[in-house]
Amino acid sequence: MAKADDLIEDILSLIETRIDTFNGKMPDLQQQTYAVVLDLASELETSNGRIKPTVKNIKTIAKIKAELNKVIFTKEYVDDLDELIETYEQVTKLQNQYFTATVGRFTVPAVLKEVQNLAQESVVDALGEDAIGANFVSPIRDILVKNVTTGGSRAEFIEQTRDFILGKDGLDGKLVKYTKQIVTDSLNQYSANYSQIVSDDLGLEWYIYVGSNKETTRPFCKALTDAAKGCLPYIHVSQLEEIVSGDICGEQVPIYDKTGLPHGMIPGTNAANFRINRGGYNCNHQLRPVSSAIVPKSLRDQFANA
């Protein structure tokens, strides 16, 4: 049987690999959608560089959705989405192995199957034609509508769509940004939700904060992963309120004024849901439950009455 530490790495690796595989194809798909927009822009009737409100241009508006959907929702995209859905089942199996390695034989709460089904249905909806249409295709169409009906210049239309589709000033384009958050948060929150349900069922009270840091890692997660190597190797459930406030081993991480929480955290995050929300949007870290048996007795004694 694999050791618990190895299974933690397996879970993190599986999630990160699937996220990178799916999202890694989005920049090219984004470029393809921009190429479609450029083709359509070349068909627009103009006068002195400004788009005319003609029947032909109105028909161009009418076909932009179909043309973009044709590029996005290919067989390859559907196959990639199917592989993403299968990942939830793989995460479930590894989670079961992890808790078996942690506490021995245990009964999987029946609700977890429904939690998995809901997570799979949710990500399918979020990456399907309706949601991609609302968050990516329709805004492009709206830019075209505005320029056709108000006589905007073709050059301005191209610039506006380029900034929206491909991004500007080094930021991700809209499709990359949207899918990255959906895939990252869906898989990580499912794994975290599973852990919370089983942890509560088994009465586990100790956790470790795990996951690798990147250039985009927020100060909160950086502070907590650093603390895991020093002043906070194990986290007791009673410490979560303090951690959510941004107090890590007596050091305060930056707080976002609008939420009163560390930068990047999902609004409304608190001690009760932190195990699921963790560091916030696009967070790849996990708060993994561990057996109290591996926590030093001196540390357990400090929280004996917590």
SVG drawing of the C-alpha trace seen along z (x, -y; Angstrom):
<svg xmlns="http://www.w3.org/2000/svg" viewBox="-30 -58 41 60">
<polyline fill="none" stroke="black" stroke-width="0.4" points="0.0,0.0 1.3,-3.5 2.2,-5.8 0.1,-8.7 2.8,-11.2 3.2,-9.6 -0.6,-9.7 -0.7,-13.4 1.9,-13.9 -0.1,-11.7 -3.3,-13.7 -1.5,-17.1 0.3,-15.8 -2.9,-14.4 -4.8,-17.6 -1.9,-19.9 -1.3,-17.7 -4.9,-17.7 -5.2,-21.5 -2.0,-22.1 -3.1,-19.7 -6.5,-21.2 -5.5,-24.9 -2.4,-24.4 -4.5,-24.1 -6.5,-27.3 -3.9,-29.9 -3.9,-28.3 -7.7,-28.1 -7.8,-31.7 -5.6,-32.6 -7.9,-30.6 -10.9,-32.6 -9.0,-35.8 -8.2,-34.6 -12.0,-34.1 -12.7,-37.6 -10.1,-39.0 -11.6,-37.1 -15.0,-38.5 -13.6,-42.0 -12.3,-41.8 -15.8,-41.2 -17.2,-44.3 -18.4,-47.1 -16.7,-50.4 -16.6,-54.0 -13.5,-56.0 -12.4,-53.2 -15.7,-53.3 -18.1,-50.3 -21.4,-51.0 -24.7,-49.9 -25.6,-47.7 -27.6,-44.5 -24.4,-42.7 -22.7,-43.8 -25.8,-42.8 -25.5,-39.4 -21.9,-39.2 -23.0,-39.8 -25.5,-37.0 -22.9,-34.4 -20.1,-35.3 -21.5,-33.0 -21.7,-30.0 -18.2,-30.6 -16.6,-30.9 -18.4,-27.9 -17.2,-25.9 -13.6,-26.7 -14.0,-26.1 -16.2,-23.1 -14.3,-20.6 -14.0,-16.9 -10.7,-17.5 -12.3,-19.9 -15.0,-17.4 -12.4,-14.7 -10.4,-16.9 -13.5,-17.7 -14.2,-14.0 -10.7,-13.4 -11.2,-16.2 -14.4,-14.6 -12.7,-11.3 -10.1,-13.0 -12.8,-13.4 -13.1,-9.7 -9.4,-9.3 -9.1,-11.9 -11.8,-10.0 -9.9,-6.7 -6.7,-8.4 -8.5,-10.1 -9.9,-6.8 -6.4,-5.3 -5.1,-8.3 -7.6,-8.0 -7.1,-4.3 -3.4,-4.9 -4.1,-7.6 -6.6,-6.0 -7.0,-2.4 -10.3,-1.0 -13.1,-3.5 -16.6,-3.8 -16.9,-6.3 -19.9,-8.6 -22.6,-7.9 -23.0,-11.6 -19.6,-11.8 -20.8,-10.1 -23.4,-12.9 -20.7,-15.5 -18.6,-14.0 -21.6,-13.9 -22.4,-17.6 -18.8,-18.6 -18.7,-16.9 -22.0,-18.4 -20.9,-21.8 -17.7,-21.8 -19.4,-20.5 -21.9,-23.3 -19.2,-25.9 -17.1,-24.7 -20.1,-24.0 -21.5,-26.1 -23.9,-28.2 -21.3,-29.3 -18.5,-29.8 -21.0,-31.7 -22.0,-34.0 -18.5,-34.7 -16.5,-34.7 -18.5,-34.5 -21.3,-36.9 -19.0,-39.7 -17.1,-39.5 -20.5,-39.7 -21.4,-42.7 -18.2,-44.5 -19.1,-43.9 -22.7,-45.0 -21.6,-48.2 -19.2,-49.1 -21.6,-48.2 -24.5,-50.2 -22.5,-53.2 -20.2,-53.4 -17.1,-52.5 -13.8,-52.1 -12.7,-48.7 -9.3,-49.4 -10.8,-50.1 -13.0,-47.0 -9.9,-44.8 -8.1,-46.5 -10.9,-46.0 -11.4,-42.3 -7.7,-41.7 -7.4,-43.1 -10.5,-41.1 -9.5,-37.8 -5.7,-37.8 -5.3,-40.1 -3.2,-43.2 -0.2,-44.3 0.9,-40.7 -2.4,-39.6 -4.2,-36.4 -6.9,-36.6 -10.5,-36.1 -10.8,-32.4 -7.6,-31.4 -8.5,-33.4 -12.0,-31.9 -11.1,-28.3 -8.1,-28.4 -10.2,-29.5 -13.0,-27.0 -10.7,-24.0 -8.3,-24.9 -11.0,-25.8 -13.3,-22.9 -10.8,-20.1 -9.1,-21.6 -12.3,-22.4 -13.7,-19.0 -10.6,-17.4 -10.8,-19.7 -14.6,-19.2 -14.0,-15.4 -11.3,-15.8 -13.5,-18.0 -16.5,-15.6 -14.4,-12.6 -12.3,-14.5 -15.4,-15.6 -16.9,-12.1 -13.7,-10.6 -13.2,-13.4 -9.8,-14.4 -8.5,-17.7 -5.0,-18.2 -3.9,-19.4 -0.9,-20.2 -0.8,-22.9 0.7,-21.4 1.4,-22.3 4.1,-23.9 4.6,-27.7 4.8,-29.5 5.6,-33.0 1.9,-33.8 1.6,-32.4 -0.1,-34.9 1.6,-36.2 -0.9,-34.3 -0.1,-30.9 3.6,-31.7 3.5,-32.5 1.5,-29.4 3.7,-27.0 6.8,-28.6 5.3,-28.2 4.7,-24.5 8.4,-24.1 9.0,-25.9 6.6,-27.5 3.4,-25.8 4.2,-22.2 0.8,-21.0 -2.4,-23.1 -5.1,-22.4 -8.7,-23.1 -9.0,-25.7 -6.3,-27.7 -8.2,-28.2 -10.0,-31.4 -6.6,-33.0 -5.1,-31.8 -8.1,-33.1 -7.5,-36.5 -4.0,-36.5 -2.1,-36.0 0.5,-33.4 2.8,-32.7 2.3,-36.2 3.1,-37.8 0.3,-39.6 -0.1,-39.0 -1.6,-41.8 -5.3,-42.2 -7.7,-43.2 -9.8,-46.2 -12.9,-45.2 -13.1,-41.7 -11.2,-42.1 -9.4,-38.9 -5.9,-38.1 -5.5,-39.1 -7.0,-36.5 -9.3,-34.8 -12.9,-34.2 -15.3,-36.7 -17.0,-35.1 -14.2,-32.7 -14.1,-31.9 -12.9,-29.2 -15.8,-26.9 -15.2,-26.9 -11.5,-27.6 -10.7,-23.9 -12.5,-24.1 -11.7,-27.6 -8.1,-27.6 -6.1,-30.5 -8.8,-31.5 -9.4,-31.6 -6.9,-29.6 -5.3,-28.2 -3.5,-24.8 -2.7,-24.3 -4.5,-21.8 -5.2,-21.6 -4.7,-17.9 -6.0,-16.1 -3.5,-14.0 -3.8,-11.5 -3.1,-13.0 -0.7,-10.1 2.0,-11.8 1.7,-15.1 4.2,-15.5 2.7,-15.0 4.0,-18.3 2.0,-20.1 -1.1,-17.9 -1.1,-18.8 -1.3,-22.5 -4.6,-22.0 -6.0,-19.2 -8.9,-21.4 -9.4,-23.4"/>
</svg>
